[in-house]
Amino acid sequence: MDLHKLRSFVCIAEQRSFSKAASLLRIAQPALSRQMQLLEDEMGVALLARTGRGAIATPAGEVLADQARRLLRAAEDLRDAVRVAGAEPSGQLSLGVPSSLGLALLPLLGLAFRQRFPKVRLHLVEAFSASVHEWILAGRLDMAVLYETNAMGHLATTPLLEEEIVVVGPAGALGAALSPRQLAALPLVLPARPHRLRLMVDALAMAHQVTIDPVLEIDALSALIGAVRLGGMHTLLPYAPVAEMVGRGELSVADLDSVHTTRRLTLARPLEKPLGPAGQALETVIAELVAEQATRLRWRPLFRPPGPQHSLATEAKTP
C-alpha cells in the first residue's frame, strides 16, 4: 500500500467510475484496475463493488476512503511545510532599535542581511526606546530591540545583550575610573526625564547619596555627543555609540569605580504575530552580529545565534 494507490482509490470512490477516475488521473484504465486489484490483495478485503453503473465503495472501502483522505491531506501538509522551511526567505520586514544602538548595529545589520537574504525587503528604524516600544505594541513594527523594563506589554521577548554604561568626555579628559562622587562634580549633559538613561543616573545618585544635576539637557543622541566633543562637558552612555569616536581619539571614556551599571536589551515581537522564515533569518543575523561585535563594543551577548527553527522563546505578558 502506498500513497499513489490510495490516491487512485479515493478518486474512484468519489467518481464512482473507473473510466472517469482514469481520465482525471491520466492513467490507462487497465493499469488503474491492476492498482486496485493489488490494493485489495494487500488489504485482504473487497474495496469496490463493480456494477453496471460504475464502481461503488464497499463498507470496508468507505472506511479506507475516509482514512486515506486524512493521510493524503497530511502528506500534502508535510510537503508544504518542508517546502516552506527550505525556501529562501522573502517578503517585507521591519525592525526598530533605540538610538543608542542604531549607529553601532544598523549599518552592519543592513549589509549582512541584504547579502544573505536578498529577497527580503528590510525596513530599519531608529528612535528613542519609548517610541520603538510604542510602535511595536501598535503593530507598526514586526520586531524591535528594546531596553528591558518591568512592563514590556503584550510581547514575546528574549534577552539579547547587556551593555555597561561608561562616562564619556572630550578627547584626553578621562582615563582612570571615576567614583559616583567624582562624577557628580563633573559638568554633565544628560537627557531629560523620563528618558531611561536619566532615570538610571537618578537611581545611581540616590544609591550613593550624591546629587547629580546636569548643566544641560539634550534628548537627541547625536547632539548630546556633539556637545561633549566640543569640550567642557561629560555624559554617561553605553560604549557602543561612541566606540568609533573613542578609537579615533575624538572622545575619551572611563568606567565608574566600584559601580556595575548595566542595561539589558531584548528582542521583541507581538505575541499574536509568529515569526516566519524572514523573521527567523533576521533574528539569526542579529544574534550573530552581537556575538561578533561583543568585544569591540563591550557587549555581553545573552542570546546565541539560533538554529534554523529557533524563534523568540520567552513570552512576557504584563498588564
Rosetta blueprint (number, residue, H / E / L):
1 M L
2 D L
3 L H
4 H H
5 K H
6 L H
7 R H
8 S H
9 F H
10 V H
11 C H
12 I H
13 A H
14 E H
15 Q H
16 R L
17 S L
18 F H
19 S H
20 K H
21 A H
22 A H
23 S H
24 L H
25 L H
26 R L
27 I L
28 A L
29 Q H
30 P H
31 A H
32 L H
33 S H
34 R H
35 Q H
36 M H
37 Q H
38 L H
39 L H
40 E H
41 D H
42 E H
43 M H
44 G L
45 V L
46 A L
47 L L
48 L E
49 A E
50 R E
51 T E
52 G L
53 R L
54 G E
55 A E
56 I E
57 A E
58 T L
59 P H
60 A H
61 G H
62 E H
63 V H
64 L H
65 A H
66 D H
67 Q H
68 A H
69 R H
70 R H
71 L H
72 L H
73 R H
74 A H
75 A H
76 E H
77 D H
78 L H
79 R H
80 D H
81 A H
82 V H
83 R H
84 V H
85 A H
86 G H
87 A L
88 E L
89 P L
90 S L
91 G E
92 Q E
93 L E
94 S E
95 L E
96 G E
97 V E
98 P E
99 S H
100 S H
101 L H
102 G H
103 L H
104 A H
105 L H
106 L H
107 P H
108 L H
109 L H
110 G H
111 L H
112 A H
113 F H
114 R H
115 Q H
116 R H
117 F L
118 P L
119 K L
120 V E
121 R E
122 L E
123 H E
124 L E
125 V E
126 E E
127 A E
128 F L
129 S H
130 A H
131 S H
132 V H
133 H H
134 E H
135 W H
136 I H
137 L H
138 A L
139 G L
140 R L
141 L L
142 D L
143 M E
144 A E
145 V E
146 L E
147 Y E
148 E L
149 T L
150 N L
151 A L
152 M L
153 G L
154 H E
155 L E
156 A E
157 T E
158 T E
159 P E
160 L E
161 L E
162 E E
163 E E
164 E E
165 I E
166 V E
167 V E
168 V E
169 G E
170 P E
171 A L
172 G L
173 A L
174 L L
175 G L
176 A L
177 A L
178 L E
179 S L
180 P H
181 R H
182 Q H
183 L H
184 A H
185 A L
186 L L
187 P L
188 L E
189 V E
190 L E
191 P L
192 A L
193 R L
194 P L
195 H L
196 R H
197 L H
198 R H
199 L H
200 M H
201 V H
202 D H
203 A H
204 L H
205 A H
206 M H
207 A H
208 H L
209 Q L
210 V L
211 T L
212 I L
213 D L
214 P L
215 V L
216 L E
217 E E
218 I L
219 D L
220 A L
221 L H
222 S H
223 A H
224 L H
225 I H
226 G H
227 A H
228 V H
229 R H
230 L L
231 G L
232 G L
233 M L
234 H E
235 T E
236 L E
237 L E
238 P E
239 Y L
240 A H
241 P H
242 V H
243 A H
244 E H
245 M H
246 V H
247 G H
248 R L
249 G L
250 E L
251 L E
252 S E
253 V E
254 A E
255 D L
256 L E
257 D L
258 S L
259 V L
260 H L
261 T L
262 T E
263 R E
264 R E
265 L E
266 T E
267 L E
268 A E
269 R E
270 P E
271 L L
272 E L
273 K L
274 P L
275 L L
276 G L
277 P H
278 A H
279 G H
280 Q H
281 A H
282 L H
283 E H
284 T H
285 V H
286 I H
287 A H
288 E H
289 L H
290 V H
291 A H
292 E H
293 Q H
294 A H
295 T H
296 R H
297 L H
298 R L
299 W E
300 R E
301 P E
302 L L
303 F L
304 R L
305 P L
306 P L
307 G L
308 P L
309 Q L
310 H L
311 S L
312 L L
313 A L
314 T E
315 E E
316 A E
317 K E
318 T L
319 P L
